[in-house]
């Protein structure tokens, strides 16, 4: 049975790499919310899924990680969602549009990687994300 336990310094370094990648293009990175099935990997092209909203990180996206936790700064809203639908996954990209990672999106009660207050997005409406935190566990 595999068993790995990370030191706090390692957890912080992993978290800080995510911030560095999101900030890597020298422009603010983005969070794009989509309908449909999540692609097999972050390098797989979006194919048939509907873009519901694009939110923008601040630059830098986050300060240094503390205790393996990356708490991102203010995230700019999408004031005019381009489509309606149920958000099921998100692609996080750097400012040049290069993917950093994909993750599932769920309401808070379902325990997804990215939990948002409502996954039902309405075209033309605003979409906001109050906070975004990534935690790298110790083990």
N, C-alpha and C positions, 0 to 999 in steps of 0.2 A: 504494500500500500504506500503510495507516494505521500510524503509529508514535508511541506516546505513552510518555514516561518520566516517572515521578512523583518529585518531591523527597521526601526523608524526612519533612519537615513535612507534606506533603500526604497521604502514606501514613498517618502517625499521626493526622491529622485525620479521615480516612475511618474508620479503625479505632475512634477514640473516638466517632464518631457512632453506630456499632452499639451500643456500651455505653450511650450516652445514651438510645437508643431502647429498649433492653431494660429499663433502669431508669426509663423515662419515666413510668410510672404511679405511681411512688413506692412500689411493692411489687416484690418479687423476680419476675423474669421466669421463663419456663419453656421447657423443651425437650420437645416431645411426639414420641414415636416411633410411626410408623404402618406398617402393611402396605399393599400395593397400589400403584397408580400415583400418582405425585406430581401434584398438581393443576397446572394450567397456570400458575398464579401464586400468590403468597402471599396475595393478596386473594380467591382462589377458595375457596369453602366446601369443607370436607372432606365428601365424598359417597361413602359406601360403603367407605371405608378403615377399618381397625380400629385403634383406639388401643391400643397395647401397653404404654406406660409414659409417665409424666410426671415429669421431673426438674426441680429448682428451682435457679436461680442463687442465689448470695449477693447481698446488696445492700450496696454497689454490686457489679455483676456482674464488673467488672474495674477494674484501675488504669489509669493512662494508658498508651497504646500506646508501644512502644519499637521503632524500626526498622520501623514498619509492622506490628508483630505485637501482637495483642490476646490476652493470656493471661488467661483467666477464672479467678476464684477458685474456692473450693470449690463443688461442685455437689451438692445434696442428692439422695439416691437415691429411687427409688420402691421402697418396701419390699414392695409387694404388687401386682405387675403385674396389670392387669385382664383380660388376654387372652394367649393364646399365638399365636405366628406369627413370620414373618421380617420384621424391620425393614428397610424399603426407603427411607424418607425421614423427615425431621424437620421440624417447624414450630417456630420459635423465636418466642416471643411476649413482650410486656411483661407486667407484673403484672396488668393488666386484661384480658388475653387478646387484645390487638390484635396481629396478625401483624407481625413484623419481617422475617423471611425464611424461606424453605423451602430445604432442601438434600437431596441424596441421602445415603444411609447405606450403607456397605459394610464388609466386613472389611478389615483393614489391607492385605492383599495386592492388593486390587482398586483402590486409589487413589481412593476417593470423596472428596467434600467433607468428610463427617463419617465418620471411620473408628472403628469400635468393635470390641472384641475378639471379640464374637460377635453376629451379627444375629438369632440364634434366641432369642427371648424366651419364657419359660415362665410361664404364668399362676400367680399366687400367689408367684412368686419375686422376689427383689430384682433391681433393675436399677441399675447404677452406671456413672458416667462419671468416670474418674479425672482427666482434664483436657480442656480445650477451648480450642483456639487458632485464631484467624483471622489469616491473613497476607495483607496487601495488597502485591503485588509491585511492584517499581520500574518494570517495563515489560513 
